[in-house]
Amino acid sequence: LETSTTTESKSPAATLLVDCACGVGFPALSKLVGKIQSIQSTSRPIQPTNGPGMGPLNDSCGSEHVQKSICAPEWYDKSASSVSKSYCAAFDGDADRIVFFDAASEFLLLDGDKIACLLCQFVQDQLKVVQQSSQNLPKLKLGVVQTAYANGASTHYLQQMLGDDAVCFTKTGVKHLHAAAHEQFDIGIYFEANGHGTILFGPKFYAAVDAAQQDILFTHGQKNTLACAALQRLALLPSLVNQAVGDALSDLLLVDAILYLNDWTLSDWYKLYDDYPSRQVKVRVADRTIIKTNGNETKCLSPPAVQEELDQAMQKMKDAAGANGVARTFVRPSGTEDVVRIYAEAATRAEADKLAAEACAVVYKLCNGVGDLPSIP
């Protein structure tokens, strides 16, 4: 926070209310908040709630509940009743996932896709400032890894910001995203929509920071305040990020710091882009092993007729909508049960539901569906 380049007063610091899902994140965050307050008593108030014993673990609370239900958690901790719900976050039970939300009026969810976009924008902004003052700074490859479940609006936003080559897709599962971020980028950001993710920094990043320190600090001294602040932020980032695994506590502090430096509310952050409406549903089948997908699960390879009919359904919806048409759906077999999981998104809720229903019918027909054909709520 000390890297702020303005002396103007920021917006009044709303308390950051954190639902810890009645899990282990509560004592860890409580200890961390105490440590922060002992170092800087004027820092933004952070109030952990929903600790162990206050309610059932992950039941009507926690990040998964908030993200999937798109609603506020049950506040088992009654001390939360007197705190504004305009600036909230939710951990999962073991505190490796995090989402943010505003439940004060209209509910706003800021999931892993939104977190990835915020972090990417922040890092790119700092790099641009440093590069303008250090012509010899090595070019760094900043990129984002997503899964097919990432909302298409976030992908479009990132591609516009960084270019198509800076956004790649992997199979569902953090181990796949982590490997791709490590192998493909000097600064690799990955978050699943559920809020599990982090930032990875490669050797070229550390070398670039060292080079910039030589160029900016030793050549220009402290004259270029913006460049010095941006460089300091980049240098401090690896200390705030847990690169080994998803860590909700470090992600909480990082997002909070960026919002402070931007002087943003959750509403300001939410406006980066508008999510496309989406629908997820599953179809029971006799044998899930007959369904094969490509490496990043965006296409169904077998039975081949499945992808052909899905493509037709998507194209028909795009053609009907005109130039601004949006239609995307994919199917993938569950790893644990005989069901096929279906994801569909479109420009409107009605179109997303219609596309999901058509994808269900395709899978049920061509993949030996069993029981009743699922209905879309």
Secondary structure, 3 states (H helix, E strand, C coil): CCCCCCCCCCCCCCCEEEECCCCCHHHHHHHHHHHHHHHCCCCCCEEEECCCCCCCCCCCCHHHHHHHHCCCCCCCCHHHHHCCCCCEEEECCCCCCEEEEECCCCCEEECHHHHHHHHHHHHHHHHHHHHHHCCCCCCCCEEEEEECCCCHHHHHHHHHHHCHHHEEEECCCHHHHHHHHHHHCCEEEEECCCCCEEEEECHHHHHHHHHHHHHHHHHHCCCCHHHHHHHHHHHHHHHHCCCCCCCHHHHHHHHHHHHHHHCCCHHHHHCCCCCCCEEEEEEEECCHHHCEECCCCCCEEECHHHHHHHHHHHHHHHHHHCCCCCEEEEEEECCCCCEEEEEEEECCHHHHHHHHHHHHHHHHHHCCECCCCCCCC
